[in-house]
Amino acid sequence: MTSLLFLFALVQPADAAARGSASASSTHSDDDGGNFRASNTLDGLLGSSWAAEDRGEGGWIEIDLGKNHDISEFSIWPGNLEEGAKSFNEYGRPRAVTVTLMVRGEPVEREIVIEDRMYRVDIPLEGRARRVRVDVTDVYEGGVFSQLHIAEFAINFNSSRQAIDPLVTWVQSDSADRSHQAHIAEVEAAESAIEGAEFGDMETLRYLMGQAGDGADYVREQARRRIDAGYLAAAIRPDLDSRDALRRIKDPNSISAFEIAALRSTGDRATEMWDLVEYFYAYRDLIGGARRNLAYWGTSGWELGAIRSLGEPVPVEIDEAGNIYVSDIGNHRIQRFSPDGRAERQWGPEAGITSEWFSNGRDYYVAGAVAGDAAGSFLTPLDVELIPEGDLGGDGDSYGFAALDSQGRVQIFDAEGNGVIGWTVDFASRIDESVGGEGYLAYIPSIERLYVILGRDMVGFSLDGEEIVRAELEDGTPNAVEVAPKRLFRSQYLIMAYGRDLVRYDVDGFRHGVVLDDSDLDPGYEDMDLTVDENGFIWIVTDKGWAYKYNSNLSEMVYKVRFSDVDLIHPRVAVSQDYIFCVDRDRIIRLDAEQARLDAEAEGQQ
């Protein structure tokens, strides 16, 4: 008997953990027998939760930590997190709560409004107390179910090192190492079972998900023995062995496990977990396959024919045959649409998952072409410019094109779409996203010179990549660039838009002055683009949806027409045979401007 007691004592911590308990205004039990009891908010697991019997407004939950603690912070994980974002949105969650500590018989309260997103809410609240009460004063409605859920509570989550030290000490022991090795064997067996199953093994996958999100079973068990109530959420960490197995299995059903792991992590580990979440959401989109019967003239997405701007302008050019070239910036590719609006070709590799964006990364997403720096690849292509095939050493009246990306890489392709040459521009300006465009190409056929404008730097190149001229633009970064028709001046110049003015620059970067100002256009616009059509007419489009056709020397407006009833976002325009093609909100707006003018005149006569 004595020996048995001695052995039992060996596996117990020196100081037994304080047990917690909880009570609530009501508790919901579902039809499957699941009991969302109040004590779930103290079990250290985010996959379980307390649920009120109804929508929960006016309800309360009170936790007993088992003993007094010096509390400096109280944390709440709102919502039902069992299936990650899915269950979070399906069920109700608190919008506003009042948290109360009883400190020496006096209440210490804090009212807080909770954002409607999955996150840990950390509430500064100081006092020595054993009981904490949470009153729900407002709720977010569930998208499917009415019950309100709260997943977990914790005290001093961000300063819990001393409180969880007993578990940290055990994890470094030989006993913990043996438990870990046995756990690794179980994880490897589960991974093999899933990979060997013809149609997957959902039960085994759920096992790995539970370990990856809410910690390994053997760690949970030891934490409950050693750690006081209120600190379990901080003590139990996501299981990295199970996480890595799920990464290799690549089943999008495991997304919720990564979400739970992210929600119970901090610092770099939390960032790493959220990156995994974004990657798996993108992977799910990718393996879901491309949409069929995609509408002509573009729609938001990654498939051939879809366009993704991600808030940036999408440059467009049109050749004499009516083919439309789009610099599909968010999909890291150049697309060509036929005259009837059907996407027929792209330049760039196959679709894939990427986080590349300008010089900084962004959340993972599916792109129509994976960003890269190899020949034929692009990283956020900023502009596309047509170049006559004859200037590229070919014959005929067809066109090749040049493309510029955010890294200053210029690539030239012939009329067949084959790469001809590429180089990288050395530029001092910093290129920023979300500013409406900072990179442009402009080709002047008469001198066979390709101009690259990056920020306030203007550099002219021959078509073999030799730098001819370099200048700093006096007005700074333009918001539109076009080559002026010869008839406007004796020799060709560049016209650049700055705010509401058009400014003339010569081929060496000398500023000649304003050639058109805001007094010539309808007031209220903030952004514009301009283009020159096949007959030398200059077209200006503003973000207010107006198009203006000017003669080739800007001395007279031929007519103006409204082609959009809503404001445009960073419009980019091309014109051919009085047809306007303008990219806005990930689609191409097409308008027969001449017919629209005639219709407007007819309506005016009526």
C-alpha positions, 0 to 999 in steps of 0.5 A, spaced: 500 500 500 505 504 501 509 503 495 502 504 491 502 511 494 509 513 493 508 511 486 502 515 485 505 521 488 511 521 483 506 523 478 503 529 481 505 536 481 508 538 488 502 543 488 496 541 485 492 546 480 486 550 482 480 547 479 475 552 476 468 552 475 463 556 471 455 557 471 451 561 466 444 564 465 442 558 461 446 552 457 444 550 450 444 542 448 443 541 441 439 535 438 445 531 437 446 531 445 452 536 445 452 540 451 455 547 451 456 547 458 459 553 461 465 550 464 467 549 457 470 556 457 475 554 462 478 547 459 483 551 455 480 548 448 478 553 443 474 547 439 469 547 445 464 553 447 459 555 452 452 556 448 446 560 451 439 557 450 437 563 446 441 569 442 444 571 449 443 578 449 442 579 457 445 573 459 451 572 463 457 567 465 461 567 471 467 563 472 470 561 479 478 560 478 478 556 484 483 561 488 484 568 488 489 571 483 492 577 481 489 579 475 491 584 470 488 582 464 482 578 462 482 575 455 475 572 451 475 568 445 468 570 442 464 565 438 463 558 436 470 556 433 469 548 433 469 549 425 473 555 425 470 561 421 465 557 418 462 556 425 464 563 427 459 566 422 454 561 423 452 562 430 451 568 435 457 571 438 458 577 443 458 584 441 458 588 447 460 585 454 461 588 461 467 584 465 466 584 473 471 582 478 469 582 485 475 585 489 475 585 496 467 586 496 467 591 491 466 590 483 471 592 478 468 593 471 470 594 464 465 595 458 468 593 452 465 592 444 468 586 441 469 587 433 466 582 429 472 577 427 475 571 430 480 574 435 482 574 442 480 580 446 485 582 451 481 586 456 486 590 461 482 589 468 486 589 475 485 586 481 486 580 486 479 576 485 477 569 484 471 570 481 469 573 474 463 575 471 461 576 464 455 580 462 453 580 455 449 586 453 449 586 445 450 580 440 452 579 433 446 575 430 449 568 427 448 567 420 444 560 421 443 559 428 441 563 434 445 561 440 450 565 442 457 562 443 463 564 447 469 559 446 474 560 452 476 565 457 483 566 460 487 571 465 493 574 464 494 570 457 500 575 455 504 574 462 503 567 464 510 564 464 510 564 471 503 560 472 505 555 466 512 554 469 510 547 472 508 544 465 514 547 462 518 544 467 515 537 465 515 538 458 523 538 459 523 531 462 524 524 460 517 522 461 515 528 457 520 526 451 517 519 452 510 521 451 512 526 445 515 520 441 509 516 442 505 522 440 509 522 434 508 515 432 501 516 432 501 522 428 505 518 423 500 513 423 495 517 422 498 521 416 499 514 413 492 512 414 489 518 411 494 518 405 493 511 404 485 511 404 482 512 397 477 517 399 480 520 405 479 518 412 475 524 415 475 521 422 483 520 422 483 527 419 479 530 425 484 527 430 490 531 427 486 537 426 484 537 434 491 536 436 494 541 431 489 546 433 488 545 441 494 541 443 497 534 443 492 530 448 498 528 452 500 535 453 492 537 455 492 531 460 499 534 464 496 541 463 490 540 467 494 536 472 499 542 473 496 549 471 491 553 475 484 554 472 484 561 467 491 559 465 490 553 461 489 556 454 496 559 455 499 553 457 496 548 451 500 550 445 498 547 438 502 541 436 507 542 431 508 535 429 500 534 427 501 541 424 506 539 419 502 533 417 496 537 415 501 541 411 503 535 407 496 532 407 494 538 404 486 537 405 483 544 405 478 541 410 483 542 416 483 550 415 479 550 422 485 547 425 490 552 423 485 558 425 484 555 432 492 554 432 493 561 430 488 564 435 491 561 441 498 563 439 502 570 439 507 573 436 511 570 430 508 563 431 501 567 430 503 570 424 506 563 421 499 560 423 495 565 420 499 565 413 498 557 413 490 559 414 491 564 408 495 559 404 490 553 405 484 558 403 488 559 396 489 552 395 482 550 396 480 555 391 485 553 386 484 545 387 476 547 386 478 549 379 477 554 374 470 557 373 466 555 366 463 559 362 466 566 364 463 572 362 466 576 356 470 582 358 472 580 364 470 579 371 474 579 378 478 572 379 484 568 377 481 564 371 483 566 363 479 572 362 478 574 369 482 580 372 484 582 379 486 589 380 487 589 388 486 596 388 491 598 383 489 601 376 489 596 370 493 598 364 489 597 357 492 597 350 488 596 343 492 594 336 489 596 329 486 589 329 482 590 335 485 585 340 486 588 347 492 587 351 491 588 359 496 588 364 493 584 369 496 586 375 494 582 381 494 576 376 501 577 375 500 576 367 499 580 361 492 578 357 489 578 350 482 579 349 479 578 342 475 584 339 469 581 341 471 580 349 473 573 349 480 572 353 484 568 348 491 568 351 496 570 357 503 571 358 506 568 364 506 561 367 500 557 370 495 559 375 498 558 382 498 560 389 502 566 391 503 572 396 508 576 392 506 584 391 510 589 389 516 589 394 512 587 400 508 580 400 500 580 402 496 574 404 496 568 400 491 568 394 490 564 387 493 568 381 492 567 374 500 566 373 505 565 379 509 571 380 516 570 378 523 573 375 524 568 370 523 570 363 516 570 361 514 571 368 512 578 372 511 581 379 505 585 379 506 588 371 504 595 372 504 597 364 503 594 357 505 598 351 504 596 344 510 596 339 510 595 331 512 588 329 517 592 324 521 595 329 522 589 332 525 586 326 519 583 323 515 584 317 507 586 317 503 590 320 502 586 327 504 588 334 509 586 339 509 589 346 513 591 352 511 590 359 514 593 365 513 590 372 514 593 379 521 591 380 523 595 374 523 589 369 522 590 362 520 585 357 519 585 350 515 580 346 514 579 338 507 579 335 507 571 336 508 572 343 515 570 344 520 573 348 525 578 345 529 581 350 529 583 357 532 588 362 532 591 369 531 599 370 536 602 375 531 607 378 531 611 385 524 612 386 520 608 391 514 604 387 508 604 392 502 600 392 495 603 393 496 610 390 493 609 383 499 607 379 507 609 379 509 605 373 508 607 365 511 605 358 511 609 352 513 608 345 515 613 340 516 609 333 519 615 330 525 615 334 524 607 336 525 609 343 521 606 349 520 610 355 520 607 362 517 612 368 518 609 375 516 614 380 519 621 378 524 617 374 524 617 366 529 613 362 529 612 355 531 606 352 533 603 345 529 596 343 535 593 345 535 595 352 541 601 351 539 607 355 539 613 351 536 618 356 535 619 363 531 625 367 527 626 373 520 629 372 519 636 375 512 635 377 514 628 380 510 622 379 504 622 374 498 619 374 497 618 366 502 618 360 501 618 353 505 619 347 503 626 343 501 625 336 506 628 331 500 633 329 500 636 336 507 639 336 513 639 330 516 633 333 513 628 338 513 629 346 510 625 352 504 628 355 503 626 362 497 627 367 498 631 374 492 631 378 487 635 373 493 638 368 496 635 362 503 637 362 508 636 356 515 633 357 520 633 351 524 626 349 529 629 354 525 630 360 525 637 359 518 640 362 515 645 357 508 646 361 501 645 362 497 644 355 490 642 358 488 644 365 481 643 369 478 649 366 477 645 360 473 639 363 467 638 368 469 639 375 469 634 380 474 629 378 480 627 381 483 622 377 484 621 369 487 617 363 488 619 356 490 615 350 491 617 342 486 613 337 489 611 330 487 617 327 491 622 332 485 624 336 486 625 344 481 622 348 481 623 356 477 619 361 476 622 368 473 618 374 467 621 374 465 617 368 466 622 362 470 621 356 472 627 352 475 627 345 479 632 342 483 634 336 490 632 335 492 639 337 488 639 343 485 646 341 478 644 340 473 638 344 470 634 338 465 632 343 464 629 350 460 623 352 458 620 359 459 612 359 459 610 366 453 612 371 458 611 377 465 613 379 470 609 376 476 607 380 483 609 377 480 608 370 485 606 364 483 607 357 484 605 350 480 607 344 479 604 337 474 607 331 471 611 337 470 605 341 472 606 348 475 600 352 476 602 359 478 597 365 474 599 372 472 594 377 476 588 374 472 588 368 472 592 361 467 597 360 466 598 352 462 604 349 460 606 342 462 613 343 459 616 337 453 612 337 452 614 345 453 622 342 448 621 337 443 618 342 444 624 347 443 629 341 437 625 339 434 625 347 436 633 347 432 634 341 426 630 344 
